[in-house]
Amino acid sequence: MSKVRFEVAELQLVAIFECPTLLATVQYMREVLQIMLKEPNKDPQMIQLMVSAMYKLSCISEQEYQELRVGTYLIGQEDDAHEA
């Protein structure tokens, strides 16, 4: 499996929705995305960021998700990207 490269903004977004498992996190993000898509004043950049992050999450395993430690991105991080 090739490395999936997450941008810091994607990891920060995933950290907001972090659940104990990869599947739960993706499901939570999907639910919020569906609500966002119904809003009259959609933020296209945020929607694209959500879709990109969800796609990348779908390409990694549960173990790789746990190794990302996305919760650390709520505090802030200096790196431009992180590999899973």
Number of C-alpha atoms within 10 A of each C-alpha: 6 8 11 14 12 19 16 18 15 22 23 21 19 24 19 14 17 19 16 9 13 19 15 13 20 21 15 15 22 15 11 13 15 11 10 16 13 9 9 7 8 11 11 11 9 14 15 11 16 21 16 15 21 18 12 15 22 14 14 16 14 13 11 16 19 13 11 17 12 19 17 12 19 13 8 10 12 7 8 9 13 13 12 18
